[in-house]
Amino acid sequence: MAKVELKQPIVDEIAGVVEGAQAVVLVNYSGLTVDQDTAFRKEMRESGIVYKVYKNTMMHRAFAGTEFEKLAEHLNGTNALAVSKDDATAPARVIAKYAKQFNKLEMIAGVIEGNYNDANGMKALSEIPSRDVLLGRLFGSMQSPIANLARVLNQIAEKDGEAAPAEETATAAE
């Protein structure tokens, strides 16, 4: 069997991992200690992100002809892929969080919902809160006027309730 045929399953695996992904981020993990890498991988798993290390040549072949092809220009050195199929900003957020703690970890580039972003673009995307947080803020802002109206109506009802007994005692005294 030729070497290319032996490597094809790995290329197919990479293509399968990135297929349908909302976010694919290229990470340089060079210089991380085992403990740091273990903590980083654990956080990635908990966030629903697939984080794997592949050979650059395999990633290059898997990206060829896809929307991730632009990432191939950054495939030099020690790289890993962080892929999320659910939350487009999750990989960028987790990587940025750990990059602050571990100077050696760096976000190189990524493709978010079909749009290529360099390191600066990925840093900006990492500051966007998750979908759940944004929905919570939206519902909170929608609920706020209703809650304020309910409080005002409650205060008016309490005020009218206090005024009625005072009037009854005044008419009873006459």
C-alpha positions in Angstrom: 0.0 0.0 0.0 1.3 3.4 -0.9 2.0 6.0 1.8 -0.8 8.3 0.4 -3.3 5.5 0.8 -2.3 5.0 4.5 -2.7 8.7 5.2 -6.1 9.0 3.5 -8.1 7.9 6.6 -6.5 10.6 8.6 -7.3 13.2 6.0 -10.9 11.9 5.9 -11.1 12.1 9.7 -10.0 15.8 9.6 -12.5 16.5 6.8 -15.2 14.9 8.9 -14.3 16.8 12.0 -14.5 20.2 10.2 -17.5 19.4 8.1 -20.5 21.4 9.2 -18.5 23.2 11.9 -19.5 26.7 12.8 -16.0 27.5 14.0 -12.6 26.1 13.2 -9.6 27.7 15.0 -5.9 27.0 14.4 -3.9 27.0 17.7 -0.2 27.0 18.3 0.3 25.0 21.5 4.1 24.9 21.5 5.7 25.3 24.9 2.7 24.2 27.1 3.5 21.9 30.0 1.6 18.7 30.4 -0.5 20.1 33.2 -1.4 23.3 31.3 -2.3 21.2 28.2 -4.5 18.9 30.3 -6.4 21.8 31.9 -6.8 23.4 28.5 -8.1 20.2 26.9 -10.5 19.6 29.8 -12.0 23.1 29.4 -12.3 22.5 25.6 -14.2 19.2 26.1 -16.5 20.8 28.7 -17.3 23.5 26.2 -18.2 21.0 23.5 -15.2 21.8 21.4 -13.2 19.1 19.6 -9.5 19.8 20.1 -7.1 17.6 18.2 -3.5 17.7 17.0 -2.9 16.6 13.4 0.1 16.8 11.1 0.2 20.0 9.1 0.3 18.2 5.8 -2.8 16.2 6.7 -4.7 19.3 7.6 -3.5 21.0 4.4 -4.9 18.1 2.3 -8.2 18.1 4.3 -8.7 21.8 3.9 -8.0 21.8 0.1 -11.1 22.9 -1.8 -13.1 23.8 1.3 -14.0 27.0 3.1 -11.1 26.3 5.5 -8.5 26.4 2.7 -7.3 29.9 3.8 -6.1 28.3 7.1 -3.5 26.3 5.1 -1.2 29.3 4.8 -0.7 29.2 8.6 0.2 25.5 8.8 3.8 25.7 10.0 5.0 24.8 13.4 3.1 23.0 16.1 -0.6 23.4 15.4 -3.9 22.0 16.6 -7.5 22.4 15.6 -10.3 23.6 17.9 -13.6 22.8 16.2 -17.1 23.7 17.4 -20.3 22.7 15.7 -22.7 24.4 18.1 -21.3 27.7 19.4 -19.3 29.8 16.9 -17.4 31.8 19.4 -16.7 29.1 22.0 -13.3 28.1 20.7 -12.1 31.7 20.5 -13.3 32.4 24.0 -11.7 29.4 25.6 -8.4 29.8 23.7 -8.3 33.5 24.6 -8.9 32.7 28.3 -6.1 30.2 28.4 -3.8 32.4 26.3 -3.9 35.0 29.0 -2.8 32.4 31.6 -0.3 30.6 29.4 1.9 32.9 27.3 3.0 30.1 25.0 -0.6 29.4 23.7 -1.7 31.5 20.8 -4.6 31.7 18.4 -3.3 31.8 14.9 -6.4 32.1 12.7 -9.9 30.7 12.2 -12.9 30.4 10.1 -16.1 31.4 11.9 -19.4 30.6 10.1 -17.5 30.6 6.7 -15.6 33.9 7.3 -11.8 33.8 7.6 -10.3 35.7 10.5 -6.7 36.3 11.4 -5.3 36.4 14.9 -6.7 40.0 15.6 -10.1 39.1 14.2 -10.2 36.0 16.4 -9.2 38.0 19.5 -12.1 40.4 18.8 -14.5 37.4 18.4 -13.3 35.9 21.7 -14.7 38.9 23.5 -18.3 38.2 22.3 -20.3 36.5 25.0 -21.9 33.1 24.3 -25.3 32.7 22.7 -26.9 31.8 26.1 -25.5 34.9 27.8 -26.7 37.1 25.0 -30.2 35.5 25.1 -30.3 36.0 28.9 -29.4 39.7 28.4 -32.1 40.1 25.7 -34.8 38.5 27.8 -33.7 40.4 30.9 -34.0 43.7 29.0 -37.4 42.6 27.6 -38.6 41.6 31.1 -37.4 44.8 32.8 -40.2 47.2 31.6 -42.8 44.6 32.5 -41.3 44.1 36.0 -41.2 47.8 36.5 -44.8 48.2 35.5 -45.8 45.4 37.9 -43.9 47.2 40.7 -45.6 50.5 40.0 -49.1 48.9 39.9 -48.4 47.1 43.1 -47.3 50.3 44.8 -50.4 52.1 43.6 -52.6 49.2 44.9 -50.9 49.3 48.3 -51.2 53.1 48.4 -55.0 52.9 47.6 -55.4 50.1 50.2 -53.9 52.4 52.9 -56.0 55.4 51.9 -59.4 53.5 52.1 -59.2 52.5 55.8 -58.2 56.1 56.6 -61.3 57.5 54.8 -63.6 54.9 56.5 -62.4 56.0 60.0 -63.0 59.6 59.1 -66.6 59.0 58.0 -67.2 56.8 61.0 -66.1 59.6 63.4 -68.7 62.0 61.9 
